Amino acid sequence: MVARWGLDKAVLSLCAAGVCRLVLAEAVREEVEQNLLLHAAKLAAADSNTLLIDYADLLRLTKPQMVPYPSEADVLASRHIFSHASDVTVLLSAIDAHPDWLLTHNTKHFTPKVAESTGLQIATPIEFFKHVAQSIREISAR
């Protein structure tokens, strides 16, 4: 949201265009909004308002499929499968939603081992676009 351009924004643009569907965990939405408010507080009033309006527009355009917080009991019961406590809710939300992809820059916590144990396809945005490009090359070669 904050960067002028980049692969993160490209993914969001695909979602806004209806090419991809944004699946958004409440836990992620809350974290994004907290970070946007922190960033907005550092901006001039007009820029801050623009950022918040752009975020509201993004949600309107992408029409995300919202995934509720997992239950507290599920979070406590699942602590053993994920070492980073604050991301357990994100992981459980993703497991519940069964997205085609879980895109993150948090490769320290969302590792190939986590992907394997959960059955989730976890990638950074660049890995996602490399996969898309390879798929297009394979389709074109047929």
N, C-alpha and C positions, 0 to 999 in steps of 0.2 A: 504494500500500500504506500509506503513512504518513498521507495525508490522510483525514479523517473521511468526506468525501464529495466528489464531483466527477465530471466526465465520464470521467476515467481509470478511476475506480472503477466507474462505470456500465458501461464497456466490459468490464472484468474480471467484473462481475456477469453480463453477458450470456453471457460465455464459461462461467462457472460453472454457469449455468442451462441450458447446452446450446443456446442460441439462436445463438451464434456459436462458431467454433472458434479457439482460441488457437494460433497458430503462433509458436513461440519459438525464436529462434536461440540456440545455446549461447553465442555472444559476448554477447548481450543478457542471458541468464540470469546469466552470470558478473558482468556489470557491475551488474545489479540486486542480486545477493547481496552484492557488495562494498559497495554504497551502503547496503543495509539493515543490514549489520554495523556500518558507520560510524555510522549513525543510532542503532542499538540501543545502542552503546557510550555514547551521551550520555543514555540513559534510566535510570530506576531499574530494578533487576534484574527486578522483576515485570513492568514494562511492556516491557522488552527481551525477556523470554521470551514474552510475549503476542504481540509483533510477529513473532517468528520462528515461533511456532506458527501464527499467521494466514497467514504466507507458505507454510508447509508445507501448510496446509489449502487455500490457493488453488491450489497445484500439483495437489493431489489432486482437487479439484473440477473444475478446468478440463481436466485430462488433456491438457496441451499436446502438439501435434505438434512434436517437437524437431527442429531443423535443425542438423546438425553444422557445426563450423568448416570453412570452405573450406580447400583446401590452400595451403601457403605459396607454391607456384608460381603458383597462381591469384591470390593476393593481390598478389604482385609484378607479375604481368602486367597487373593491372587498376588499378594505381595511377593511370594516366593518365585514367581515367573519373571519378575522384572526388578532390577536392582535399584532403579531410580524412583523413589516413592511418588514424587510429584507427577510423573508421567504414567502412572498406573491407570488413572482415569482415562487418559488419552488412548492408551493401548486397549483397555477393555471396551471403550466406545468403538474403536476400529474393529475389534473382533466381532462386536455385536452388529455393526453396520455391513460388514463384508464388502468393503470397497474394492474396486479393481486395483487401485493403487493407494498406498499411504505415502504421501510426499512430505518429506521433512529434510531439514538441514541438520537435525540432531542425530548424526550418525554415531555419536558416542554412546547413546542410549538405545537407539533403534537400529540394532546391529543385524547382520545376516543371521546370526544365531536366533535372535528374537523373531525375525521373519520366518525362519524355518520352524521354530517351535509353535508359532501361531498360525501359520499358513497364510500370512499376509505378504503381499508383494510390496516391499518397502524400498523407496528410492529417493534420491535427491531430485530436484527438478531437472538437472542436466542429465542424470541417468534416465529419467522418464523420457525426455526428448530424444536421447540416443536410441532408446528402445523404439519409439515411434518412427524415427528415421529409418531404423533397420527394418521395421515391419513394412514401411512404404517401399523400400528397396526390394524386399522379397516379393511383395505383391506386384511390383512393376516388372520383375524378372519373369513372372509366370506367363 
